[in-house]
Amino acid sequence: MGSVKVPRAHVERLEDGTEVKLGVFLSNTKTRRAKLTTDKLATLAALGLDWAT
């Protein structure tokens, strides 16, 4: 099984050249998890994010 630990500074570069600040997104999402809907938390948990369960 892979790891879902992403450093805050990580930037994912997509094939079309788009850059996604994945580390910032995950850090902010984790901080604001109390405001997320049940569906969004379930989706994140299905991706392997233990804090979303």
Backbone bond lengths (Angstrom), bond angles and torsions (degrees), N, CA, C in turn:
res aa  C-N    CA-C-N  psi(-1)  N-CA   C-N-CA  omega(-1)  CA-C   N-CA-C  phi
1 M - - - 1.461 - - 1.518 108.84 -
2 G 1.298 117.82 142.73 1.450 123.15 -178.98 1.512 112.57 -82.78
3 S 1.296 115.73 176.30 1.457 122.02 -179.88 1.522 109.86 -102.98
4 V 1.318 116.10 144.76 1.460 120.11 175.24 1.527 110.66 -112.61
5 K 1.326 116.76 17.78 1.460 120.71 175.74 1.522 107.92 -81.92
6 V 1.314 115.14 114.97 1.465 121.14 -176.34 1.530 108.10 -119.63
7 P 1.327 118.28 124.11 1.470 120.06 176.54 1.527 110.87 -61.25
8 R 1.317 116.96 146.23 1.465 121.25 -177.79 1.534 112.27 -56.94
9 A 1.300 117.99 -32.46 1.468 121.13 -176.92 1.531 113.12 -83.76
10 H 1.333 118.43 0.13 1.464 120.36 -175.99 1.530 111.64 -67.83
11 V 1.321 115.30 131.97 1.469 122.25 175.48 1.521 107.31 -120.02
12 E 1.314 116.55 125.14 1.469 122.33 178.98 1.524 107.75 -93.34
13 R 1.329 115.97 126.71 1.460 120.68 178.83 1.523 109.27 -102.63
14 L 1.323 116.44 119.70 1.456 122.01 -177.89 1.524 110.28 -85.08
15 E 1.321 116.05 164.79 1.470 121.57 -177.60 1.522 113.33 -58.45
16 D 1.338 117.14 -31.10 1.467 119.82 -178.35 1.530 112.63 -84.53
17 G 1.341 116.65 4.98 1.449 120.82 178.52 1.521 114.33 94.29
18 T 1.309 116.66 -8.47 1.457 121.11 178.75 1.519 109.92 -67.44
19 E 1.314 116.25 141.32 1.460 121.18 176.49 1.517 109.57 -111.30
20 V 1.335 116.15 133.51 1.453 122.68 179.35 1.520 107.40 -118.68
21 K 1.308 117.49 124.09 1.460 122.27 178.55 1.531 108.43 -80.84
22 L 1.321 114.99 76.30 1.456 121.56 -173.88 1.524 112.44 -62.95
23 G 1.323 117.19 -41.03 1.461 120.45 -179.34 1.517 112.46 -61.74
24 V 1.323 116.30 -43.86 1.468 120.97 178.78 1.525 109.66 -65.74
25 F 1.336 116.91 -43.56 1.464 120.66 179.57 1.527 111.12 -58.16
26 L 1.330 116.72 -48.73 1.461 120.03 -178.01 1.524 111.48 -66.17
27 S 1.318 117.25 -40.87 1.461 120.93 178.99 1.531 110.92 -62.51
28 N 1.321 116.83 -46.80 1.463 120.93 179.25 1.522 111.61 -65.60
29 T 1.320 116.58 -40.25 1.462 120.62 -179.46 1.522 110.35 -64.98
30 K 1.318 117.17 -42.30 1.468 120.80 179.11 1.529 110.03 -63.08
31 T 1.320 116.69 -42.49 1.463 121.10 179.77 1.528 111.28 -62.59
32 R 1.314 116.79 -35.37 1.473 122.09 -175.85 1.529 113.08 -101.20
33 R 1.331 117.67 18.58 1.468 120.27 -173.63 1.529 113.70 -60.04
34 A 1.317 118.68 -26.18 1.460 120.99 178.97 1.529 111.69 -64.38
35 K 1.322 116.87 -22.53 1.465 121.40 -179.13 1.524 113.11 -94.07
36 L 1.340 117.79 -4.49 1.462 120.85 -177.54 1.527 111.10 -79.31
37 T 1.317 115.23 149.58 1.462 119.79 176.88 1.529 109.52 -72.93
38 T 1.313 115.13 161.65 1.463 120.76 178.21 1.527 110.75 -59.70
39 D 1.317 117.08 -38.99 1.466 121.13 179.47 1.529 111.61 -63.39
40 K 1.329 116.88 -43.67 1.463 120.02 179.96 1.526 110.93 -65.98
41 L 1.339 116.68 -40.90 1.464 119.90 177.59 1.527 110.81 -63.35
42 A 1.325 117.08 -40.45 1.465 120.89 179.07 1.525 111.05 -64.12
43 T 1.314 116.94 -39.64 1.464 120.96 178.34 1.529 110.74 -64.49
44 L 1.320 116.73 -44.41 1.463 120.57 179.07 1.527 110.96 -65.72
45 A 1.322 117.06 -38.80 1.473 121.11 178.00 1.529 110.10 -64.51
46 A 1.330 116.85 -38.58 1.469 120.86 178.80 1.531 111.56 -65.67
47 L 1.320 116.79 -24.63 1.461 121.30 177.27 1.525 112.19 -81.82
48 G 1.341 116.42 -5.28 1.457 120.39 176.38 1.523 115.07 103.29
49 L 1.315 117.46 12.59 1.470 120.45 178.90 1.524 108.82 -87.98
50 D 1.329 115.76 101.72 1.468 121.40 -175.11 1.524 112.99 -58.89
51 W 1.326 117.81 -33.29 1.451 120.85 -177.55 1.528 112.36 -68.70
52 A 1.313 118.21 -13.04 1.460 122.02 -178.79 1.528 113.10 -88.57
53 T 1.328 116.33 -4.17 1.477 119.27 -178.21 1.494 111.97 -82.46
